[in-house]
Amino acid sequence: MSEAAVRLSIFVGLFAVLAACEYFVPRRKLRPLKARRWFTNWTIVLIDSLLVRLLFKTAAVGGALWAAERGIGLFNLIEAPYWLAFAISFAVLDFAVWLSHLASHKIPLFWRIHRMHHSDVDIDVSTAIRFHPIEIVLSMVWKYAVVLALGAPAASVLVFEIVLNGGAMFNHSNFRLPLWLDRWLRLIIVTPDMHRVHHSVIPQETDSNYGFNLSVWDRMFKTYIAQPERGHDGMTIGLKEWQDERPADLVWALGVPFRDQR
């Protein structure tokens, strides 16, 4: 199977599993907008995928193979054990995604684009695929830059991409994990309860828990908040200025970067 086919198969399979978990063991009661939200969020990811295919000849894995053929990047210039290059590349890529997520909140221009993701009035597995096409293109450019600079092994990039997509769907899901399991898991990875805090309308909570895979970065840089102030059942998701049905509309969502947040 090709790299794209492997990623797509895992993506669709995991999405289906998490959607079933949400249905049978939900964490929060969602608003009656699920059908509209899912149509919008799935259409957005299809637009994103088409745009990436048109603009980029290969995915980040292809960039890693291209760099290896030409001896570009740190691990293509120095001798290092493969396992070490693999592990460091995975960790650096995860930190790079954490850093770009932080930048998308701190830099006003990037925040205008990233707001579309946060404007979703509920958070479930479909929110993980709700990213503006402009943000997807910028993230691909950033990922390419990191992969080429590292000379990351192609296998590490492929594994990272699969884990990143799977982790994002897992920690955006409206799936009720046992509290004891959540406490243990979040010592290593970002759990749904941990990431849900980041989607709160309260600014201090939105400005926290930026991780998608490893939870270490938020703890290290002191952007970690354990629980929402109003509790998971009482917290409000989204952006306080847009707490109506508009974020569930496709055209409205795509126009978010060009709207004033009033």
Order of alpha helices (4+ residues) and beta strands (2+ residues): alpha-alpha-alpha-alpha-alpha-alpha-alpha-alpha-alpha-alpha-alpha-alpha-alpha-alpha
